[in-house]
Amino acid sequence: MGRSQGHLDPGETTVAAALREAFEEAGVEGSVDPDVFGSFSYRKESAPHRYQVSVHLLEVSRMATEFPEKAMRKQKWFPLKIAIRDVAQPGLRTLLQRLR
């Protein structure tokens, strides 16, 4: 049975999930701050329930050229100002604004 994307595995901490998801989705490896930087909730158009997201900061040490979701994702860095402007989730936008 496959893992639900973005969900915690049984017994998994949010720190471990952040590190796993960063690698699976973007090929990012590094050190995750154990403190939750913030959280937000959102609803996917295709699902009736809301998702609660805990956000951790991650200091990147390496970008892998191969990662599990490479065929579905693009690796691209953005200046913070552009990321704040273009991010889809308002809750995430609020958290990104705190990084200024």
C-alpha positions as CSV (number, residue, x, y, z in Angstrom):
1,M,0.0,0.0,0.0
2,G,1.5,3.4,-1.0
3,R,2.0,6.4,1.3
4,S,-0.4,9.2,1.0
5,Q,1.4,12.2,-0.4
6,G,2.1,14.8,2.3
7,H,0.8,12.8,5.2
8,L,2.7,11.6,8.2
9,D,3.6,7.9,8.3
10,P,2.6,6.1,11.5
11,G,5.0,7.2,14.2
12,E,6.7,9.8,11.9
13,T,7.5,13.2,13.3
14,T,6.8,16.4,11.3
15,V,10.6,16.9,11.2
16,A,11.1,13.5,9.5
17,A,8.1,14.1,7.2
18,A,9.5,17.5,6.1
19,L,12.8,16.0,5.2
20,R,11.2,13.1,3.4
21,E,8.8,15.3,1.5
22,A,11.5,17.8,0.5
23,F,13.5,15.0,-1.0
24,E,10.6,13.1,-2.7
25,E,9.1,16.3,-4.2
26,A,12.1,18.4,-5.0
27,G,15.3,16.4,-4.5
28,V,16.3,18.7,-1.6
29,E,18.5,17.4,1.2
30,G,19.6,19.2,4.3
31,S,19.0,20.0,7.9
32,V,15.5,20.6,9.2
33,D,14.9,23.0,12.1
34,P,13.1,20.9,14.8
35,D,10.8,23.8,15.7
36,V,7.6,24.2,13.7
37,F,8.0,27.6,12.0
38,G,4.3,27.9,11.5
39,S,1.2,26.1,10.2
40,F,-1.7,26.7,7.9
41,S,-4.7,24.8,6.6
42,Y,-6.2,24.5,3.2
43,R,-8.8,22.5,1.2
44,K,-8.0,20.8,-2.1
45,E,-10.6,21.4,-4.8
46,S,-10.9,17.6,-5.3
47,A,-11.4,16.8,-1.6
48,P,-14.1,17.8,0.9
49,H,-11.9,18.0,4.0
50,R,-9.2,20.5,5.1
51,Y,-5.5,19.6,5.4
52,Q,-3.4,21.0,8.3
53,V,0.2,21.6,7.4
54,S,3.1,22.1,9.8
55,V,6.0,24.0,8.2
56,H,9.6,23.6,9.2
57,L,12.6,25.5,7.8
58,L,15.2,23.5,6.0
59,E,18.8,24.5,5.4
60,V,19.7,23.0,2.0
61,S,23.0,21.1,1.8
62,R,22.4,19.3,-1.5
63,M,20.1,19.1,-4.5
64,A,19.7,15.6,-6.0
65,T,19.5,15.2,-9.7
66,E,17.2,12.2,-9.3
67,F,14.3,12.0,-6.9
68,P,11.0,10.1,-6.7
69,E,8.7,12.8,-8.1
70,K,11.1,14.2,-10.7
71,A,8.7,13.4,-13.6
72,M,5.9,15.3,-11.9
73,R,7.8,18.3,-10.5
74,K,10.2,21.1,-11.6
75,Q,13.1,22.2,-9.5
76,K,13.3,26.0,-9.5
77,W,14.5,28.6,-7.0
78,F,12.7,31.9,-6.6
79,P,13.6,35.1,-4.8
80,L,11.5,35.3,-1.6
81,K,9.6,38.3,-3.0
82,I,8.4,36.3,-6.0
83,A,7.6,33.2,-4.0
84,I,5.4,35.4,-1.7
85,R,3.6,36.9,-4.7
86,D,3.1,33.6,-6.5
87,V,2.4,31.0,-3.9
88,A,-1.1,29.5,-4.2
89,Q,-1.9,29.0,-0.5
90,P,-2.7,32.2,1.5
91,G,-1.6,30.5,4.7
92,L,1.8,29.7,3.2
93,R,2.1,33.2,1.8
94,T,1.7,34.6,5.4
95,L,4.4,32.3,6.7
96,L,6.8,33.3,3.8
97,Q,6.2,37.0,4.7
98,R,7.6,36.2,8.2
99,L,11.0,35.3,6.5
100,R,11.6,38.9,5.3
